[in-house]
Amino acid sequence: MGLLGVGSAFAATLVICLYAASPAVVSLYPHPFYLMAIAPVVLFGLARFWLQAWRGELHNDPVVHALKDRVSYLLITLCALAMAAATYL
């Protein structure tokens, strides 16, 4: 089951890249290039999540774990900054 989750994480990252490169995004964001910064952040977060699960360090519901994890807050902040840069810079 873990390999399916890791594969889904890579697929999600690919979808983010395809979305950021799509022509429709230009009408929503003046600088869509900054959205590409979200892809490695999401990939890192999901890979870290799966690594913690394999090590047995994930004892809560994944959402509860993300709400208690400081690194998750940092990753969410980085994604928000990338979206703000795509919108306002």
PAZANU-462539 format. One line per 3 residues: their letters; for each residue y, z negated, x negated of N, C-alpha, C. Coordinates in steps of 0.02 Angstrom, whole numbers, plus 32768, in hexadecimal, padded with zeros to 4 digits. Example, Ala and Ser with C-alpha at 12.3 -4.5 7.8 and 13.67 -1.06 7.14 Angstrom:
residues 2
as	7EE4/7E7A/7D6C/7F1F/7E7A/7D99/7F5B/7E7A/7D6C ~ 7F90/7E9E/7D7E/7FCB/7E9B/7D54/8002/7E76/7D7B
end
This chain:
residues 89
mgl	7FC4/8000/7FD7/8000/8000/8000/803F/8000/7FD5 ~ 803C/7FE3/7F99/8077/7FE0/7F6E/808D/8024/7F56 ~ 805E/8050/7F48/8071/8093/7F31/8095/80BA/7F67
lgv	8082/80AF/7FA5/80A5/80D0/7FDC/80ED/80B7/7FE0 ~ 80F7/8077/7FD6/813B/805B/7FD7/8166/8074/7F9E ~ 8149/8078/7F62/816E/8091/7F29/817F/80DB/7F33
gsa	8150/8101/7F4D/815D/8147/7F5B/8194/814F/7F8F ~ 8194/8123/7FC0/81C9/8125/7FF3/820D/8113/7FD5 ~ 820D/80E7/7FA4/824C/80D6/7F83/8269/8112/7F5E
faa	823D/8138/7F3C/8255/8174/7F1A/826B/81A9/7F4C ~ 8248/81AF/7F84/825C/81DF/7FB7/829F/81CC/7FD6 ~ 82AB/818B/7FE0/82EB/8175/7FFA/8324/8186/7FCA
tlv	8317/817E/7F8A/8349/818F/7F58/8358/81DA/7F59 ~ 8324/8202/7F60/832D/824A/7F65/8356/825D/7FA2 ~ 8349/823C/7FDA/836F/824A/8018/83B9/8238/800E
icl	83C7/8201/7FEB/840C/81EF/7FDE/842E/8225/7FB4 ~ 840B/823E/7F81/8428/8273/7F57/8433/82B3/7F7F ~ 8404/82C5/7FA9/840C/8301/7FD2/8446/82F9/8003
yaa	844D/82BE/801F/8484/82B2/804D/84C7/82B8/8029 ~ 84CC/8299/7FEE/850B/829A/7FC8/851D/82E0/7FB2 ~ 84EC/830C/7FAA/84F9/8350/7F94/8500/8382/7FCD
spa	84F8/836A/800B/84FB/8399/8044/8543/83AC/8054 ~ 854D/83E9/806E/8590/8400/807F/85B2/83D7/80B6 ~ 858A/83BA/80E2/85A7/8393/8119/85CA/8354/8101
vvs	85B7/833A/80C8/85D4/82FD/80AF/861D/8307/8099 ~ 862E/8344/8086/8672/8352/806F/86A5/8344/80A7 ~ 8692/834E/80E5/86C0/8340/811C/86C7/82F5/8129
lyp	8697/82CE/8113/869A/8285/811D/86BA/825F/80E3 ~ 86AE/8277/80A7/86C6/8256/806B/86ED/8287/8040 ~ 872A/8276/802C/8751/82A3/8001/8732/82AE/7FBC
hpf	870F/827C/7FA3/86F0/8281/7F60/86A6/826C/7F65 ~ 867C/8297/7F80/8636/8284/7F8B/860E/827A/7F4B ~ 8628/8290/7F12/8604/8287/7ED3/85F5/823D/7EC5
ylm	8623/8211/7EDA/8619/81C9/7ECF/85DD/81AD/7EF5 ~ 85C9/81D0/7F2A/858F/81B8/7F50/854E/81BE/7F27 ~ 854E/81E9/7EF5/8513/81EF/7ECA/8504/81AE/7EA5
aia	8536/8184/7E9C/852C/8145/7E79/8501/8115/7EA2 ~ 84FB/8121/7EE3/84D3/80F6/7F0D/8488/80FF/7EFF ~ 8473/813B/7EEE/842C/814A/7EE5/840B/811E/7EB0
pvv	8425/8118/7E73/8403/80ED/7E42/8406/80A3/7E55 ~ 843A/808F/7E78/843F/8049/7E8E/8408/803A/7EC1 ~ 83FF/8067/7EF0/83CA/805E/7F23/8385/8060/7F02
lfg	837B/808F/7ED4/833B/8093/7EB2/832C/8053/7E8B ~ 835E/803A/7E68/8355/7FFB/7E43/8343/7FC2/7E72 ~ 8368/7FBC/7EA9/835C/7F86/7ED8/8317/7F89/7EF7
lar	8302/7FC5/7F0B/82C0/7FCC/7F2A/8288/7FC1/7EF6 ~ 8291/7FDA/7EB9/825F/7FD0/7E85/8259/7F86/7E74 ~ 8292/7F64/7E71/8291/7F1C/7E63/826E/7EF6/7E9B
fwl	827B/7F0A/7ED8/825B/7EEB/7F12/820F/7EF2/7F0E ~ 81F7/7F2F/7EFF/81AE/7F3B/7EFB/8190/7F16/7EBF ~ 81B3/7F12/7E88/819A/7EED/7E4F/8193/7EA3/7E5F
qaw	81C3/7E88/7E82/81BF/7E42/7E97/8185/7E38/7EC8 ~ 8179/7E67/7EF3/8141/7E62/7F22/80FE/7E63/7EFD ~ 80F7/7E8F/7ECC/80B9/7E93/7EA6/80AD/7E54/7E7D
rge	80E2/7E35/7E65/80DB/7DF8/7E3E/80CF/7DBA/7E69 ~ 80D4/7DC2/7EAA/80CB/7D89/7ED7/8109/7D5D/7EDD ~ 8142/7D77/7EC9/8181/7D51/7ECD/81A4/7D59/7F10
lhn	818A/7D82/7F3A/81AA/7D8F/7F7B/8185/7D67/7FB0 ~ 81A1/7D2D/7FC2/817F/7D00/7FF0/819B/7D02/8036 ~ 81D4/7D20/803F/81F6/7D21/8080/81F2/7D66/809F
dpv	820F/7D6A/80D9/821C/7DAB/80F9/824A/7DD1/80C9 ~ 8240/7E13/80C1/826A/7E38/8092/82B5/7E33/80A0 ~ 82C7/7E2F/80DF/830E/7E29/80EF/8328/7DE4/80DA
vha	8301/7DB0/80E8/8315/7D6D/80D3/831A/7D68/8087 ~ 82EA/7D87/8066/82EB/7D88/801C/832B/7DAB/8003 ~ 833C/7DE3/8020/8378/7E08/800B/83B7/7DDF/8018
lkd	83B8/7DB9/804E/83F3/7D90/805E/83FB/7D55/802F ~ 83C4/7D3F/8010/83C6/7D06/7FE2/83CC/7D1C/7F99 ~ 83C6/7D5C/7F8B/83C3/7D75/7F47/8408/7D8B/7F30
rvs	8420/7D71/7EF8/8462/7D82/7EDE/8465/7DCA/7EC6 ~ 842F/7DE3/7EAA/842F/7E28/7E91/8437/7E58/7ECC ~ 841A/7E48/7F05/8422/7E73/7F40/846C/7E77/7F55
yll	848F/7E3F/7F51/84D6/7E3F/7F61/84FD/7E6C/7F30 ~ 84EA/7E69/7EF1/850B/7E93/7EBF/84FE/7EDD/7ECD ~ 84C1/7EEE/7EDF/84B0/7F34/7EED/84D4/7F4D/7F2B
itl	84D9/7F23/7F5E/84FD/7F36/7F9B/8547/7F41/7F8B ~ 8563/7F16/7F61/85A9/7F1D/7F4C/85B4/7F5E/7F26 ~ 8585/7F6F/7EFA/858B/7FAE/7ED5/8589/7FEA/7F03
cal	855D/7FE8/7F35/855A/801F/7F65/859A/8024/7F8E ~ 85B5/7FEB/7FA2/85F4/7FEA/7FC7/862D/8005/7F9D ~ 862E/7FF5/7F5D/8662/800F/7F31/865C/805A/7F29
ama	861F/8073/7F24/8615/80BC/7F1F/862D/80DF/7F5E ~ 861F/80C1/7F98/8636/80DF/7FD7/8682/80DC/7FDC ~ 86A0/80A5/7FC5/86E9/80A0/7FC6/8708/80D3/7F97
aat	86E9/80DC/7F5D/8703/810E/7F2D/86FE/8154/7F4B ~ 86C8/8163/7F6D/86C1/81A5/7F8C/86F3/81B0/7FC3 ~ 8708/817A/7FE3/8737/817F/801B/8780/817F/8005
yl	8791/8153/7FD6/87D8/8147/7FC7/87F1/8161/7F85 ~ 87C7/8171/7F55/87DF/8189/7F14/87EC/81D3/7F15
end
